[in-house]
Amino acid sequence: MRFVDPLKALADAERKPYWLDSPAKPEPQPRLFGNTTADLAVVGGGFSGLWTALMAKERDPSLDVVLLEGRRIGWAASGRNGGFAMATLTHGIANGLERWPEEVATLERLGLANLDEIGETVARYDIDCGYERTGELNVATEPWQLEEMRESVQIAHELGIRFDVLDADQIRAEVNSPTYIGGFWERDGCAMVDPARLAWGLRQACLSVGVRIYERTPVRNIKDTQASMDLLTPHGTVRAARVALGTGVFQPLLRRLKHFLVPVYDYALMTEPLSAEQLASVGWHNRQGVGDSANQFHYYRLTADNRILWGGYDAVYYNGGKIKPEYEQRDETFVKLAGHFATTFPQLSELRFTHRWGGVIDTCSRFSAFYGQSHGGRLAYAVGYTGMGVGATRFGANVMLDLLNGEPTERTELRMVKEKPLPFPPEPVRSAGIQMTRWSIAQADLHQGRRNLWLRTLDRMGLGFDS
Ligand SMILES: Cc1cc2nc3c(=O)[nH]c(=O)nc-3n(C[C@H](O)[C@H](O)[C@H](O)COP(=O)(O)OP(=O)(O)OC[C@H]3O[C@@H](n4cnc5c(N)ncnc54)[C@H](O)[C@@H]3O)c2cc1C
């Protein structure tokens, strides 16, 4: 095998998110100057806010909807992620079963319907985002991972969900890596998208149904006048009857949310396009998303022009929990990722990376979004997607609209929707606890998945840390 130098493979990689570095990026919508009114004001122009604004208009075209984005539509997690639009609403079936066993069948059904509806919306508005419902290959590289997979496969079979079990030869016939020893193909549970183009396409869909979008318009505060809610921005105010928050991990406008969210950085690389020969050496005819199964996992996929996006593994919490532009670059992680790529695909030793970037994830202790209301039911929020929000934000948007309508629905009656996660402890205990958890997770991967006392205690308390 040839020795691959990760530094050489990374030498020309630009330090910016691949998806956002595109000629398809639209010109910004105007800033808000002056005062205006709205029936519904949506804060945040990621998937969460975009789906909320679009579906509010679809539910009631007469509603006056305004969307306020502090920077640019899709600039944050929504435009820089892996592009795995997952059906799961619970960060995987095992987490769902552990927390809401009596609801897991309903949650799986609602999640699959949500993903179907994303596909329908993409087709209806003719959104050019490379949507491919190819499913996800979950690959094992160590025997203990096969053991853990059996449980998920068993649950899926009982629920009638299609998880095809593949042995080492079968899985390598799909994607050829010498590191694979088996796995399963979750056929219906995942679609691949170009996330930035999806965000920009949803923006265009919003505009086409009459949503007014203001970019570079951060909401600094919400003042409740009882008669309305005033959203204060640097150069104007929106007086709104209802407010939906899709603000992700950023400084919450509702103070209580800060106890439940921590910013975790996730990193990714993009290769140059594979030649026909290079692609043939990997196979990958069915173009699935791929995830490996250690606690520190990689996710990877092909793009429309046959590059490989390769991300994950390190989930970094910077002590103090700040969000800073400089945290979006982490050479230590990029070198590690490039090395792992070379181990997985030794036949691609000539391949170079063109982009390297990071992004921040709204992590909560139950790994899946939580929902709620304030201001007498006139404000709703959905946050905490913990690295799996490409699909689930649309479900969360529907929950926010249901809550604001005030009529119970199948969604709002779910225990998953009614319950909140456990809060994280305050700093500095928070940083110490998270770093201890990260260390323990890495140790578990080194020792056949065995969880130490710390992790077992957290498991028992229903507390966790993930990306
Ligand atoms: C590197 C990486 C890889 C990922 N891979 C995947 C994946 O493959 N599959 C998956 O399902 N998930 C993935 N995720 C997670 C996924 O991207 C997120 O869960 C999802 O995009 C969250 O969308 P959002 O709209 O809630 O948040 P964001 O995309 O963060 O959007 C929030 C928006 O709100 C705006 N905002 C915040 N506060 C204010 C304010 N006061 N006023 C105005 N605007 C405000 C922000 O500027 C931002 O644009 C990944 C994330 C990262 C970082």
PDBQT file of the ligand as one rigid body, heavy atoms in Angstrom, charges set to zero:
ROOT
HETATM    1  C1  LIG A 501     -20.580  20.204   9.420  1.00  0.00    +0.000 C 
HETATM    2  C2  LIG A 501     -22.021  19.813   9.666  1.00  0.00    +0.000 A 
HETATM    3  C3  LIG A 501     -22.521  18.647   9.097  1.00  0.00    +0.000 A 
HETATM    4  C4  LIG A 501     -23.861  18.286   9.303  1.00  0.00    +0.000 A 
HETATM    5  N1  LIG A 501     -24.354  17.199   8.626  1.00  0.00    +0.000 NA
HETATM    6  C5  LIG A 501     -25.680  16.920   8.713  1.00  0.00    +0.000 A 
HETATM    7  C6  LIG A 501     -26.247  15.906   7.910  1.00  0.00    +0.000 A 
HETATM    8  O1  LIG A 501     -25.606  15.328   7.040  1.00  0.00    +0.000 OA
HETATM    9  N2  LIG A 501     -27.564  15.595   8.113  1.00  0.00    +0.000 N 
HETATM   10  C7  LIG A 501     -28.329  16.266   9.020  1.00  0.00    +0.000 A 
HETATM   11  O2  LIG A 501     -29.510  15.950   9.164  1.00  0.00    +0.000 OA
HETATM   12  N3  LIG A 501     -27.819  17.290   9.744  1.00  0.00    +0.000 NA
HETATM   13  C8  LIG A 501     -26.535  17.647   9.597  1.00  0.00    +0.000 A 
HETATM   14  N4  LIG A 501     -26.029  18.701  10.281  1.00  0.00    +0.000 N 
HETATM   15  C9  LIG A 501     -26.945  19.488  11.128  1.00  0.00    +0.000 C 
HETATM   16  C10 LIG A 501     -27.888  20.366  10.298  1.00  0.00    +0.000 C 
HETATM   17  O3  LIG A 501     -27.143  21.139   9.406  1.00  0.00    +0.000 OA
HETATM   18  C11 LIG A 501     -28.714  21.249  11.240  1.00  0.00    +0.000 C 
HETATM   19  O4  LIG A 501     -29.404  20.413  12.165  1.00  0.00    +0.000 OA
HETATM   20  C12 LIG A 501     -29.740  22.113  10.532  1.00  0.00    +0.000 C 
HETATM   21  O5  LIG A 501     -29.205  22.761   9.424  1.00  0.00    +0.000 OA
HETATM   22  C13 LIG A 501     -30.306  23.126  11.534  1.00  0.00    +0.000 C 
HETATM   23  O6  LIG A 501     -31.064  24.086  10.839  1.00  0.00    +0.000 OA
HETATM   24  P1  LIG A 501     -31.558  25.376  11.609  1.00  0.00    +0.000 P 
HETATM   25  O7  LIG A 501     -32.338  26.183  10.654  1.00  0.00    +0.000 OA
HETATM   26  O8  LIG A 501     -32.219  24.975  12.882  1.00  0.00    +0.000 OA
HETATM   27  O9  LIG A 501     -30.232  26.138  12.065  1.00  0.00    +0.000 OA
HETATM   28  P2  LIG A 501     -29.158  27.027  11.221  1.00  0.00    +0.000 P 
HETATM   29  O10 LIG A 501     -28.876  26.469   9.885  1.00  0.00    +0.000 OA
HETATM   30  O11 LIG A 501     -28.011  27.237  12.158  1.00  0.00    +0.000 OA
HETATM   31  O12 LIG A 501     -29.914  28.385  11.024  1.00  0.00    +0.000 OA
HETATM   32  C14 LIG A 501     -30.187  29.282  12.068  1.00  0.00    +0.000 C 
HETATM   33  C15 LIG A 501     -30.252  30.662  11.432  1.00  0.00    +0.000 C 
HETATM   34  O13 LIG A 501     -30.802  31.580  12.374  1.00  0.00    +0.000 OA
HETATM   35  C16 LIG A 501     -30.136  32.812  12.212  1.00  0.00    +0.000 C 
HETATM   36  N5  LIG A 501     -30.300  33.557  13.455  1.00  0.00    +0.000 N 
HETATM   37  C17 LIG A 501     -29.951  33.155  14.702  1.00  0.00    +0.000 A 
HETATM   38  N6  LIG A 501     -30.279  34.101  15.612  1.00  0.00    +0.000 NA
HETATM   39  C18 LIG A 501     -30.852  35.113  14.913  1.00  0.00    +0.000 A 
HETATM   40  C19 LIG A 501     -31.398  36.395  15.274  1.00  0.00    +0.000 A 
HETATM   41  N7  LIG A 501     -31.419  36.814  16.560  1.00  0.00    +0.000 N 
HETATM   42  N8  LIG A 501     -31.900  37.194  14.304  1.00  0.00    +0.000 NA
HETATM   43  C20 LIG A 501     -31.900  36.778  12.992  1.00  0.00    +0.000 A 
HETATM   44  N9  LIG A 501     -31.380  35.597  12.594  1.00  0.00    +0.000 NA
HETATM   45  C21 LIG A 501     -30.873  34.777  13.540  1.00  0.00    +0.000 A 
HETATM   46  C22 LIG A 501     -28.697  32.425  11.940  1.00  0.00    +0.000 C 
HETATM   47  O14 LIG A 501     -27.976  33.490  11.321  1.00  0.00    +0.000 OA
HETATM   48  C23 LIG A 501     -28.868  31.202  11.043  1.00  0.00    +0.000 C 
HETATM   49  O15 LIG A 501     -28.880  31.535   9.678  1.00  0.00    +0.000 OA
HETATM   50  C24 LIG A 501     -24.699  19.088  10.122  1.00  0.00    +0.000 A 
HETATM   51  C25 LIG A 501     -24.191  20.259  10.693  1.00  0.00    +0.000 A 
HETATM   52  C26 LIG A 501     -22.875  20.629  10.474  1.00  0.00    +0.000 A 
HETATM   53  C27 LIG A 501     -22.371  21.908  11.088  1.00  0.00    +0.000 C 
ENDROOT
TORSDOF 0
